[in-house]
Structure formats: C-alpha cells, structure tokens
C-alpha cells in the first residue's frame, strides 16, 4: 500500500489550501508558496492510499497555523479538524524517536518522521536537511520544493 508521511510544513500548505487557497500567499507560513502549489500538492498526493502524520508534526502544524488573525485562525483550525478525518496518525514514542540518528541534529519532530518513514512510508517534506537525512538512511523521501519546481518548469 502506497503511504506518504507529511512534515508540518507540507501539512500547513495542505490545510491552508483546503481552507481557502487565496490565504496561501498571505499566511506567514505559506507565503513562499503560490495557489498553484496547492494544486500541485493535491495532484501529487492522489496516488497515495494513506496520508500519515505524527502527533509531533500535527502539533507543530497546529501551532504554525495559529500564526494568523481571526477569523482566518478559526477557519484554519476547522480545516485541520476536517482533514484529520482523512489522515492516519502514526504514533512514534519519543523514547524510540530519540534513538534515531536524526534526533540529535534535527530534533524530536523530525526524528518521529524519520521513524515513520522507516516503517514503510515515503516522506514528503520541504525541509532540505530532513530530506537528505532520510535519504541517507536509505529511505524514500520527496522534497516538495523539487516537485513544485518541476510542475512550474
């Protein structure tokens, strides 16, 4: 079964785009993206039968989404709540994650993502350091920035 695990930044783009694509270029955490990037992301994710997230990445995404003013903040929280019904939450114990070599360099959230990938998922990230670290471990990782540049190119 084809599975993708999403990092917090990709998840934020997915939520903001689902809530209101016009917010993408105005939200502090997605202003580097364009509305077309949301379309590219949704097309890219279609072949994946399961979209996975870790609780750590969810918490990080929730905090990043909150960096907006009302009423957009509430709209984004609603969109995240709705999206949660379509995501598979993969719980990686912190005690397990800190044993992953990624932990010391990149932190707990990224270590949980690396552990989720080790369980058979493809990582989708915008974080170059995480992308390289997961690939160095021999696992599948896709840098969404490469995908979006290819879509534009």
MODELLER restraints for C-alpha pairs under 7 A, 6 or more apart:
rsr = mdl.restraints
at = mdl.atoms
rsr.add(forms.Gaussian(group=physical.xy_distance, feature=features.Distance(at['CA:1:A'], at['CA:49:A']), mean=6.62, stdev=0.5))
rsr.add(forms.Gaussian(group=physical.xy_distance, feature=features.Distance(at['CA:2:A'], at['CA:48:A']), mean=5.09, stdev=0.5))
rsr.add(forms.Gaussian(group=physical.xy_distance, feature=features.Distance(at['CA:2:A'], at['CA:49:A']), mean=5.57, stdev=0.5))
rsr.add(forms.Gaussian(group=physical.xy_distance, feature=features.Distance(at['CA:2:A'], at['CA:50:A']), mean=6.68, stdev=0.5))
rsr.add(forms.Gaussian(group=physical.xy_distance, feature=features.Distance(at['CA:3:A'], at['CA:48:A']), mean=5.44, stdev=0.5))
rsr.add(forms.Gaussian(group=physical.xy_distance, feature=features.Distance(at['CA:3:A'], at['CA:49:A']), mean=6.03, stdev=0.5))
rsr.add(forms.Gaussian(group=physical.xy_distance, feature=features.Distance(at['CA:3:A'], at['CA:50:A']), mean=4.77, stdev=0.5))
rsr.add(forms.Gaussian(group=physical.xy_distance, feature=features.Distance(at['CA:3:A'], at['CA:51:A']), mean=5.93, stdev=0.5))
rsr.add(forms.Gaussian(group=physical.xy_distance, feature=features.Distance(at['CA:3:A'], at['CA:121:A']), mean=4.79, stdev=0.5))
rsr.add(forms.Gaussian(group=physical.xy_distance, feature=features.Distance(at['CA:3:A'], at['CA:122:A']), mean=6.21, stdev=0.5))
rsr.add(forms.Gaussian(group=physical.xy_distance, feature=features.Distance(at['CA:4:A'], at['CA:48:A']), mean=6.40, stdev=0.5))
rsr.add(forms.Gaussian(group=physical.xy_distance, feature=features.Distance(at['CA:4:A'], at['CA:50:A']), mean=6.47, stdev=0.5))
rsr.add(forms.Gaussian(group=physical.xy_distance, feature=features.Distance(at['CA:4:A'], at['CA:51:A']), mean=5.11, stdev=0.5))
rsr.add(forms.Gaussian(group=physical.xy_distance, feature=features.Distance(at['CA:4:A'], at['CA:52:A']), mean=5.90, stdev=0.5))
rsr.add(forms.Gaussian(group=physical.xy_distance, feature=features.Distance(at['CA:4:A'], at['CA:121:A']), mean=5.10, stdev=0.5))
rsr.add(forms.Gaussian(group=physical.xy_distance, feature=features.Distance(at['CA:4:A'], at['CA:122:A']), mean=4.61, stdev=0.5))
rsr.add(forms.Gaussian(group=physical.xy_distance, feature=features.Distance(at['CA:4:A'], at['CA:123:A']), mean=5.73, stdev=0.5))
rsr.add(forms.Gaussian(group=physical.xy_distance, feature=features.Distance(at['CA:4:A'], at['CA:124:A']), mean=6.58, stdev=0.5))
rsr.add(forms.Gaussian(group=physical.xy_distance, feature=features.Distance(at['CA:5:A'], at['CA:51:A']), mean=5.88, stdev=0.5))
rsr.add(forms.Gaussian(group=physical.xy_distance, feature=features.Distance(at['CA:5:A'], at['CA:52:A']), mean=4.37, stdev=0.5))
rsr.add(forms.Gaussian(group=physical.xy_distance, feature=features.Distance(at['CA:5:A'], at['CA:53:A']), mean=5.50, stdev=0.5))
rsr.add(forms.Gaussian(group=physical.xy_distance, feature=features.Distance(at['CA:5:A'], at['CA:117:A']), mean=6.94, stdev=0.5))
rsr.add(forms.Gaussian(group=physical.xy_distance, feature=features.Distance(at['CA:5:A'], at['CA:121:A']), mean=6.06, stdev=0.5))
rsr.add(forms.Gaussian(group=physical.xy_distance, feature=features.Distance(at['CA:5:A'], at['CA:122:A']), mean=6.02, stdev=0.5))
rsr.add(forms.Gaussian(group=physical.xy_distance, feature=features.Distance(at['CA:5:A'], at['CA:123:A']), mean=4.96, stdev=0.5))
rsr.add(forms.Gaussian(group=physical.xy_distance, feature=features.Distance(at['CA:5:A'], at['CA:124:A']), mean=6.12, stdev=0.5))
rsr.add(forms.Gaussian(group=physical.xy_distance, feature=features.Distance(at['CA:6:A'], at['CA:52:A']), mean=6.25, stdev=0.5))
rsr.add(forms.Gaussian(group=physical.xy_distance, feature=features.Distance(at['CA:6:A'], at['CA:53:A']), mean=5.61, stdev=0.5))
rsr.add(forms.Gaussian(group=physical.xy_distance, feature=features.Distance(at['CA:6:A'], at['CA:123:A']), mean=6.18, stdev=0.5))
rsr.add(forms.Gaussian(group=physical.xy_distance, feature=features.Distance(at['CA:6:A'], at['CA:124:A']), mean=5.12, stdev=0.5))
rsr.add(forms.Gaussian(group=physical.xy_distance, feature=features.Distance(at['CA:6:A'], at['CA:125:A']), mean=6.38, stdev=0.5))
rsr.add(forms.Gaussian(group=physical.xy_distance, feature=features.Distance(at['CA:7:A'], at['CA:57:A']), mean=6.01, stdev=0.5))
rsr.add(forms.Gaussian(group=physical.xy_distance, feature=features.Distance(at['CA:7:A'], at['CA:124:A']), mean=6.39, stdev=0.5))
rsr.add(forms.Gaussian(group=physical.xy_distance, feature=features.Distance(at['CA:7:A'], at['CA:125:A']), mean=5.25, stdev=0.5))
rsr.add(forms.Gaussian(group=physical.xy_distance, feature=features.Distance(at['CA:8:A'], at['CA:57:A']), mean=4.89, stdev=0.5))
rsr.add(forms.Gaussian(group=physical.xy_distance, feature=features.Distance(at['CA:8:A'], at['CA:58:A']), mean=6.51, stdev=0.5))
rsr.add(forms.Gaussian(group=physical.xy_distance, feature=features.Distance(at['CA:8:A'], at['CA:60:A']), mean=6.08, stdev=0.5))
rsr.add(forms.Gaussian(group=physical.xy_distance, feature=features.Distance(at['CA:8:A'], at['CA:61:A']), mean=4.80, stdev=0.5))
rsr.add(forms.Gaussian(group=physical.xy_distance, feature=features.Distance(at['CA:9:A'], at['CA:61:A']), mean=6.81, stdev=0.5))
rsr.add(forms.Gaussian(group=physical.xy_distance, feature=features.Distance(at['CA:9:A'], at['CA:126:A']), mean=6.55, stdev=0.5))
rsr.add(forms.Gaussian(group=physical.xy_distance, feature=features.Distance(at['CA:10:A'], at['CA:125:A']), mean=6.09, stdev=0.5))
rsr.add(forms.Gaussian(group=physical.xy_distance, feature=features.Distance(at['CA:10:A'], at['CA:126:A']), mean=6.71, stdev=0.5))
rsr.add(forms.Gaussian(group=physical.xy_distance, feature=features.Distance(at['CA:11:A'], at['CA:61:A']), mean=6.57, stdev=0.5))
rsr.add(forms.Gaussian(group=physical.xy_distance, feature=features.Distance(at['CA:12:A'], at['CA:61:A']), mean=5.66, stdev=0.5))
rsr.add(forms.Gaussian(group=physical.xy_distance, feature=features.Distance(at['CA:12:A'], at['CA:65:A']), mean=6.54, stdev=0.5))
rsr.add(forms.Gaussian(group=physical.xy_distance, feature=features.Distance(at['CA:13:A'], at['CA:30:A']), mean=6.11, stdev=0.5))
rsr.add(forms.Gaussian(group=physical.xy_distance, feature=features.Distance(at['CA:13:A'], at['CA:38:A']), mean=6.75, stdev=0.5))
rsr.add(forms.Gaussian(group=physical.xy_distance, feature=features.Distance(at['CA:14:A'], at['CA:38:A']), mean=6.61, stdev=0.5))
rsr.add(forms.Gaussian(group=physical.xy_distance, feature=features.Distance(at['CA:15:A'], at['CA:76:A']), mean=6.68, stdev=0.5))
rsr.add(forms.Gaussian(group=physical.xy_distance, feature=features.Distance(at['CA:15:A'], at['CA:79:A']), mean=5.91, stdev=0.5))
rsr.add(forms.Gaussian(group=physical.xy_distance, feature=features.Distance(at['CA:15:A'], at['CA:80:A']), mean=5.74, stdev=0.5))
rsr.add(forms.Gaussian(group=physical.xy_distance, feature=features.Distance(at['CA:16:A'], at['CA:23:A']), mean=6.53, stdev=0.5))
rsr.add(forms.Gaussian(group=physical.xy_distance, feature=features.Distance(at['CA:16:A'], at['CA:24:A']), mean=6.07, stdev=0.5))
rsr.add(forms.Gaussian(group=physical.xy_distance, feature=features.Distance(at['CA:16:A'], at['CA:76:A']), mean=6.28, stdev=0.5))
rsr.add(forms.Gaussian(group=physical.xy_distance, feature=features.Distance(at['CA:17:A'], at['CA:24:A']), mean=6.23, stdev=0.5))
rsr.add(forms.Gaussian(group=physical.xy_distance, feature=features.Distance(at['CA:17:A'], at['CA:38:A']), mean=5.76, stdev=0.5))
rsr.add(forms.Gaussian(group=physical.xy_distance, feature=features.Distance(at['CA:18:A'], at['CA:79:A']), mean=6.62, stdev=0.5))
rsr.add(forms.Gaussian(group=physical.xy_distance, feature=features.Distance(at['CA:19:A'], at['CA:75:A']), mean=6.56, stdev=0.5))
rsr.add(forms.Gaussian(group=physical.xy_distance, feature=features.Distance(at['CA:19:A'], at['CA:76:A']), mean=6.00, stdev=0.5))
rsr.add(forms.Gaussian(group=physical.xy_distance, feature=features.Distance(at['CA:19:A'], at['CA:79:A']), mean=5.39, stdev=0.5))
rsr.add(forms.Gaussian(group=physical.xy_distance, feature=features.Distance(at['CA:21:A'], at['CA:35:A']), mean=5.65, stdev=0.5))
rsr.add(forms.Gaussian(group=physical.xy_distance, feature=features.Distance(at['CA:22:A'], at['CA:35:A']), mean=6.77, stdev=0.5))
rsr.add(forms.Gaussian(group=physical.xy_distance, feature=features.Distance(at['CA:24:A'], at['CA:30:A']), mean=5.32, stdev=0.5))
rsr.add(forms.Gaussian(group=physical.xy_distance, feature=features.Distance(at['CA:24:A'], at['CA:31:A']), mean=5.91, stdev=0.5))
rsr.add(forms.Gaussian(group=physical.xy_distance, feature=features.Distance(at['CA:24:A'], at['CA:33:A']), mean=6.56, stdev=0.5))
rsr.add(forms.Gaussian(group=physical.xy_distance, feature=features.Distance(at['CA:24:A'], at['CA:34:A']), mean=6.38, stdev=0.5))
rsr.add(forms.Gaussian(group=physical.xy_distance, feature=features.Distance(at['CA:24:A'], at['CA:35:A']), mean=6.20, stdev=0.5))
rsr.add(forms.Gaussian(group=physical.xy_distance, feature=features.Distance(at['CA:25:A'], at['CA:31:A']), mean=4.13, stdev=0.5))
rsr.add(forms.Gaussian(group=physical.xy_distance, feature=features.Distance(at['CA:25:A'], at['CA:32:A']), mean=6.86, stdev=0.5))
rsr.add(forms.Gaussian(group=physical.xy_distance, feature=features.Distance(at['CA:25:A'], at['CA:33:A']), mean=6.22, stdev=0.5))
rsr.add(forms.Gaussian(group=physical.xy_distance, feature=features.Distance(at['CA:25:A'], at['CA:34:A']), mean=5.88, stdev=0.5))
rsr.add(forms.Gaussian(group=physical.xy_distance, feature=features.Distance(at['CA:27:A'], at['CA:68:A']), mean=6.70, stdev=0.5))
rsr.add(forms.Gaussian(group=physical.xy_distance, feature=features.Distance(at['CA:28:A'], at['CA:67:A']), mean=6.92, stdev=0.5))
rsr.add(forms.Gaussian(group=physical.xy_distance, feature=features.Distance(at['CA:29:A'], at['CA:64:A']), mean=6.68, stdev=0.5))
rsr.add(forms.Gaussian(group=physical.xy_distance, feature=features.Distance(at['CA:37:A'], at['CA:148:A']), mean=6.20, stdev=0.5))
rsr.add(forms.Gaussian(group=physical.xy_distance, feature=features.Distance(at['CA:40:A'], at['CA:148:A']), mean=6.55, stdev=0.5))
rsr.add(forms.Gaussian(group=physical.xy_distance, feature=features.Distance(at['CA:40:A'], at['CA:151:A']), mean=6.95, stdev=0.5))
rsr.add(forms.Gaussian(group=physical.xy_distance, feature=features.Distance(at['CA:50:A'], at['CA:88:A']), mean=6.81, stdev=0.5))
rsr.add(forms.Gaussian(group=physical.xy_distance, feature=features.Distance(at['CA:51:A'], at['CA:87:A']), mean=5.27, stdev=0.5))
rsr.add(forms.Gaussian(group=physical.xy_distance, feature=features.Distance(at['CA:51:A'], at['CA:88:A']), mean=6.05, stdev=0.5))
rsr.add(forms.Gaussian(group=physical.xy_distance, feature=features.Distance(at['CA:52:A'], at['CA:87:A']), mean=5.61, stdev=0.5))
rsr.add(forms.Gaussian(group=physical.xy_distance, feature=features.Distance(at['CA:52:A'], at['CA:88:A']), mean=4.64, stdev=0.5))
rsr.add(forms.Gaussian(group=physical.xy_distance, feature=features.Distance(at['CA:52:A'], at['CA:89:A']), mean=5.71, stdev=0.5))
rsr.add(forms.Gaussian(group=physical.xy_distance, feature=features.Distance(at['CA:52:A'], at['CA:90:A']), mean=6.42, stdev=0.5))
rsr.add(forms.Gaussian(group=physical.xy_distance, feature=features.Distance(at['CA:53:A'], at['CA:87:A']), mean=6.88, stdev=0.5))
rsr.add(forms.Gaussian(group=physical.xy_distance, feature=features.Distance(at['CA:53:A'], at['CA:88:A']), mean=6.32, stdev=0.5))
rsr.add(forms.Gaussian(group=physical.xy_distance, feature=features.Distance(at['CA:53:A'], at['CA:89:A']), mean=5.06, stdev=0.5))
rsr.add(forms.Gaussian(group=physical.xy_distance, feature=features.Distance(at['CA:53:A'], at['CA:90:A']), mean=5.96, stdev=0.5))
rsr.add(forms.Gaussian(group=physical.xy_distance, feature=features.Distance(at['CA:54:A'], at['CA:89:A']), mean=5.54, stdev=0.5))
rsr.add(forms.Gaussian(group=physical.xy_distance, feature=features.Distance(at['CA:54:A'], at['CA:90:A']), mean=5.04, stdev=0.5))
rsr.add(forms.Gaussian(group=physical.xy_distance, feature=features.Distance(at['CA:54:A'], at['CA:91:A']), mean=5.82, stdev=0.5))
rsr.add(forms.Gaussian(group=physical.xy_distance, feature=features.Distance(at['CA:54:A'], at['CA:112:A']), mean=6.80, stdev=0.5))
rsr.add(forms.Gaussian(group=physical.xy_distance, feature=features.Distance(at['CA:54:A'], at['CA:113:A']), mean=6.76, stdev=0.5))
rsr.add(forms.Gaussian(group=physical.xy_distance, feature=features.Distance(at['CA:55:A'], at['CA:89:A']), mean=6.69, stdev=0.5))
rsr.add(forms.Gaussian(group=physical.xy_distance, feature=features.Distance(at['CA:55:A'], at['CA:91:A']), mean=6.41, stdev=0.5))
rsr.add(forms.Gaussian(group=physical.xy_distance, feature=features.Distance(at['CA:56:A'], at['CA:109:A']), mean=5.24, stdev=0.5))
rsr.add(forms.Gaussian(group=physical.xy_distance, feature=features.Distance(at['CA:57:A'], at['CA:109:A']), mean=5.91, stdev=0.5))
rsr.add(forms.Gaussian(group=physical.xy_distance, feature=features.Distance(at['CA:65:A'], at['CA:73:A']), mean=6.89, stdev=0.5))
rsr.add(forms.Gaussian(group=physical.xy_distance, feature=features.Distance(at['CA:65:A'], at['CA:76:A']), mean=6.56, stdev=0.5))
rsr.add(forms.Gaussian(group=physical.xy_distance, feature=features.Distance(at['CA:66:A'], at['CA:73:A']), mean=5.59, stdev=0.5))
rsr.add(forms.Gaussian(group=physical.xy_distance, feature=features.Distance(at['CA:92:A'], at['CA:112:A']), mean=5.81, stdev=0.5))
rsr.add(forms.Gaussian(group=physical.xy_distance, feature=features.Distance(at['CA:97:A'], at['CA:103:A']), mean=6.88, stdev=0.5))
rsr.add(forms.Gaussian(group=physical.xy_distance, feature=features.Distance(at['CA:97:A'], at['CA:108:A']), mean=6.65, stdev=0.5))
rsr.add(forms.Gaussian(group=physical.xy_distance, feature=features.Distance(at['CA:97:A'], at['CA:111:A']), mean=5.15, stdev=0.5))
rsr.add(forms.Gaussian(group=physical.xy_distance, feature=features.Distance(at['CA:97:A'], at['CA:112:A']), mean=5.19, stdev=0.5))
rsr.add(forms.Gaussian(group=physical.xy_distance, feature=features.Distance(at['CA:97:A'], at['CA:115:A']), mean=6.48, stdev=0.5))
rsr.add(forms.Gaussian(group=physical.xy_distance, feature=features.Distance(at['CA:98:A'], at['CA:108:A']), mean=6.64, stdev=0.5))
rsr.add(forms.Gaussian(group=physical.xy_distance, feature=features.Distance(at['CA:98:A'], at['CA:111:A']), mean=6.67, stdev=0.5))
rsr.add(forms.Gaussian(group=physical.xy_distance, feature=features.Distance(at['CA:100:A'], at['CA:111:A']), mean=6.07, stdev=0.5))
rsr.add(forms.Gaussian(group=physical.xy_distance, feature=features.Distance(at['CA:102:A'], at['CA:110:A']), mean=6.94, stdev=0.5))
rsr.add(forms.Gaussian(group=physical.xy_distance, feature=features.Distance(at['CA:102:A'], at['CA:111:A']), mean=5.31, stdev=0.5))
rsr.add(forms.Gaussian(group=physical.xy_distance, feature=features.Distance(at['CA:102:A'], at['CA:133:A']), mean=6.72, stdev=0.5))
rsr.add(forms.Gaussian(group=physical.xy_distance, feature=features.Distance(at['CA:103:A'], at['CA:110:A']), mean=6.92, stdev=0.5))
rsr.add(forms.Gaussian(group=physical.xy_distance, feature=features.Distance(at['CA:103:A'], at['CA:111:A']), mean=4.90, stdev=0.5))
rsr.add(forms.Gaussian(group=physical.xy_distance, feature=features.Distance(at['CA:110:A'], at['CA:130:A']), mean=6.72, stdev=0.5))
rsr.add(forms.Gaussian(group=physical.xy_distance, feature=features.Distance(at['CA:114:A'], at['CA:134:A']), mean=6.08, stdev=0.5))
rsr.add(forms.Gaussian(group=physical.xy_distance, feature=features.Distance(at['CA:117:A'], at['CA:123:A']), mean=6.09, stdev=0.5))
rsr.add(forms.Gaussian(group=physical.xy_distance, feature=features.Distance(at['CA:117:A'], at['CA:139:A']), mean=6.74, stdev=0.5))
rsr.add(forms.Gaussian(group=physical.xy_distance, feature=features.Distance(at['CA:118:A'], at['CA:139:A']), mean=6.66, stdev=0.5))
rsr.add(forms.Gaussian(group=physical.xy_distance, feature=features.Distance(at['CA:122:A'], at['CA:140:A']), mean=4.94, stdev=0.5))
rsr.add(forms.Gaussian(group=physical.xy_distance, feature=features.Distance(at['CA:122:A'], at['CA:141:A']), mean=5.40, stdev=0.5))
rsr.add(forms.Gaussian(group=physical.xy_distance, feature=features.Distance(at['CA:123:A'], at['CA:140:A']), mean=6.34, stdev=0.5))
rsr.add(forms.Gaussian(group=physical.xy_distance, feature=features.Distance(at['CA:123:A'], at['CA:141:A']), mean=4.44, stdev=0.5))
rsr.add(forms.Gaussian(group=physical.xy_distance, feature=features.Distance(at['CA:123:A'], at['CA:142:A']), mean=5.98, stdev=0.5))
rsr.add(forms.Gaussian(group=physical.xy_distance, feature=features.Distance(at['CA:124:A'], at['CA:141:A']), mean=6.06, stdev=0.5))
rsr.add(forms.Gaussian(group=physical.xy_distance, feature=features.Distance(at['CA:124:A'], at['CA:142:A']), mean=4.99, stdev=0.5))
rsr.add(forms.Gaussian(group=physical.xy_distance, feature=features.Distance(at['CA:124:A'], at['CA:143:A']), mean=6.04, stdev=0.5))
rsr.add(forms.Gaussian(group=physical.xy_distance, feature=features.Distance(at['CA:124:A'], at['CA:144:A']), mean=6.30, stdev=0.5))
rsr.add(forms.Gaussian(group=physical.xy_distance, feature=features.Distance(at['CA:125:A'], at['CA:131:A']), mean=6.61, stdev=0.5))
rsr.add(forms.Gaussian(group=physical.xy_distance, feature=features.Distance(at['CA:125:A'], at['CA:142:A']), mean=6.41, stdev=0.5))
rsr.add(forms.Gaussian(group=physical.xy_distance, feature=features.Distance(at['CA:125:A'], at['CA:143:A']), mean=5.15, stdev=0.5))
rsr.add(forms.Gaussian(group=physical.xy_distance, feature=features.Distance(at['CA:125:A'], at['CA:144:A']), mean=5.73, stdev=0.5))
rsr.add(forms.Gaussian(group=physical.xy_distance, feature=features.Distance(at['CA:126:A'], at['CA:143:A']), mean=5.38, stdev=0.5))
rsr.add(forms.Gaussian(group=physical.xy_distance, feature=features.Distance(at['CA:126:A'], at['CA:144:A']), mean=5.33, stdev=0.5))
rsr.add(forms.Gaussian(group=physical.xy_distance, feature=features.Distance(at['CA:126:A'], at['CA:145:A']), mean=5.90, stdev=0.5))
rsr.add(forms.Gaussian(group=physical.xy_distance, feature=features.Distance(at['CA:128:A'], at['CA:143:A']), mean=6.98, stdev=0.5))
rsr.add(forms.Gaussian(group=physical.xy_distance, feature=features.Distance(at['CA:131:A'], at['CA:141:A']), mean=5.84, stdev=0.5))
rsr.add(forms.Gaussian(group=physical.xy_distance, feature=features.Distance(at['CA:131:A'], at['CA:142:A']), mean=6.87, stdev=0.5))
rsr.add(forms.Gaussian(group=physical.xy_distance, feature=features.Distance(at['CA:131:A'], at['CA:143:A']), mean=6.25, stdev=0.5))
rsr.add(forms.Gaussian(group=physical.xy_distance, feature=features.Distance(at['CA:134:A'], at['CA:141:A']), mean=6.46, stdev=0.5))
rsr.add(forms.Gaussian(group=physical.xy_distance, feature=features.Distance(at['CA:135:A'], at['CA:141:A']), mean=6.09, stdev=0.5))
